[in-house]
Amino acid sequence: MSDSDAEVPPAERPTRSSETVKRDRRVELLAAILLSAATVVTAWSAYQATRWSGEQAASYTTASAKRTESVRASTLVNRQILIDVSSFLDWIDAKGEGDEVLAADIHERMRAEFLPAFDTWLVSGPPGEEIPPGTPFTLPEYSLAAQQEADRLEAEASKAFEDGAEANQISDNFVLAAVLLASVLFFAGLAGTFDSWRAQVMLLSLGGVMFVTGIAIVLSLPQNVGY
């Protein structure tokens, strides 16, 4: 028997060992609970990040398709405006040359969407004046359905793009939560390798802080559970 063993009463040695065992078991139990919870939430965060990445891709695809349709509608608008402007200038030339038959024929062949604005403009001048000032294109009556469709599609494209950007941010936040929760696995797993009570408490405390922070981020985000 060594001198150090002789200095410690035999009755005290088992008691101290029992407390150490109980302490280690408590640490192991707490670490196991923390590891289990962190593993589950980490997996959920990774799943949510994947789901929101899919939402981002779908929204960006929708935005691209809507914007393409909007460009097509805008191209149609430009063609219609060119036709209306050409008809208007031809009518002005016919009127200027005094060819009433040609002017009436051009008037009759004008596009249906252009006629309301043209007729309103035609009676907007002083009485007896055949060619009023200005043009019909600045009047509120000049409204093109294709232009309204282009504006609607552009608005939908912008909304879809914003939804995609929001989904991307949500996905990034879930990734951040997963990283924080992964650090919980590290700290909780490392705590069991130390014999020092202070080291165990410090590591478990760090893991607990990371776990609470990660849980707070996950709970603050919208959950995508679509099928």
Secondary structure, DSSP 8 states (H G I E B T S, - for coil): --HHHHHS-TTHHHHHHHHHHHHHHHHHHHHHHHHHHHHHHHHHHHHHHHHHHHHHHHHHHHHHHHHHHHHHHHHHHHHHHHHHHHHHHHHHHHHHTT-HHHHHHHHHHS-TTTHHHHHHHHTSS-TT-SS-SS-GGGSTT---HHHHHHHHHHHHHHHHHHHHHHHHHHHHHHHHHHHHHHHHHHHHHHHTT---HHHHHHHHHHHHHHHHHHHHHHHHS------
